[in-house]
Amino acid sequence: MSTLESSSVEAALAAGRPADLTPVVLDAAGLESTAPSHLRDLKAGLAEEGYLPAELTVEARFCEDDPLAVQSESDRLREYVRAAAFLGVGRVAVDVAECCRPDDAESALAALGERARREGVAFELRGSIDG
């Protein structure tokens, strides 16, 4: 985090106050849809129940030895980054379960991390892409 970002965070926290919300970790597999209408209803429902989505976990599988399959998985993961931003989730955690194209997966995950940053969502990679 840069000094400017750090001072902005400190200023926001100093001006804030505690909230009576329970942070929750959402599993992407449990989301019925990433359509905006569904996410809007989910976000409202979580808020009504006193929950704050803090993290969205997603399992990634780069298990097909095909560049098109890697692209397809990358597109699927990007949908979850977009969903996280829409829901106000602070962090997307991607757990790599399988990987048979490490170089392609590494490139795709780096792009996904950059996309998350641009969306204002922290990105965490879990698991190994070493195949």
N, C-alpha and C positions, 0 to 999 in steps of 0.2 A: 504494500500500500504506500502510495506516495505521501509526502508531507502534507500536500494540499488535501488529499483524500482523508488523511488522518485528522487534520484539524477540522474538516467538515463533519466527520463522524463525531468527534469530541464535542463540537458545538451543538450538533443535533441531540446528542445524549444529555448534555447539560441543560438544554431547554425542554427536554422531555420529562415524562413522569411514568411511573409503573402502570401497567395495564393489567386488568384482571382477566387474562386470556391464558389458555393452556397451549403451549407449543406442541405440535404434532408432526410426526414424520409420515408422509403419505407414500405408499408404494404404487408405482405406475401401473402395475398389474391390476390394482384394485380400482383404477379409474375406468368408468364405463365408456368414456369418450373424451376426446380432446377438443371436441367442437365447442366454440365459444358459448353457445347457449347452455350446454351442460356445465361448463366450467363456471359460468356466471351463477347458476343455481347452486353448484357445489360450494362456491366461495361464500355465497349468502348463507347457506345452511351451516357451514362451519362457523361463521361469525355469530349466527343466532344461538348456536350451542356453546359459544365461548371458546372456540378453538382457533388457533392461529397456525396455518401451515408453515412450518419452519424449513422442512427439507422434503424433497421428492427423490425417492430412490428408483433407479431404473436398471434393469438387468440388460446387458448388451451381449449379443452373440454374433461374433464374426466367424462363424464356423463353416461357412461354405467357401470353397477355394475358387471364388468367382468375383471379379471386380464389381459386377452389377449387384451382387448380393451385398457386398460391403456398402455400396451406395444406398441400397434400399434400407439397410440397417441404420446407416447414418441419417437418412431422411426420417426414419421412425424416431430416432433419438432426438432429432431437431424439433419434432412435434412436441416432445415432452419438455424441452427447454422453453418453447413458446408457451406451453400450458403452465409451467412453473412461473414464468413472468406474469402471466394473466392472473394467476391465483395469488401472487404476491409472495411466493415462496422465496426464502433467502438463499437456498443452496440446492443444486441438483447433484446428486451423487450417482455416478455411473459405475456399476459393478460389472466388470468384464468376466463373464462366465466361461466363454469359449472364444478361442482366436486361432485361426489357421493362416491368416494373412497379416502378420504383425506390422509390416511396413505400411500397408494400406490402412489398417485399423489405427495405427499411431497418427497418421495424417488426418484421418477422419475425426478422431477424438480431439486432436489439436484444434481443428476448425470448429468443432462443437464447443470446446472451451472458450474460444474467441467469441463465438455467437452468444454464449451464456453471458460473458462479460459485457457485451454490447447491450444485452437485454437487462442488465443490472442484477444478474443472478450469479452467485458464486458457483464454481464448478469444482467437483472433487472426483478424481478417478480412483476407483478401488479395483483390486484384482490385477492380474498380469496380462499383458498382451504379448508375452514371449512365446505364445503358441504352445 
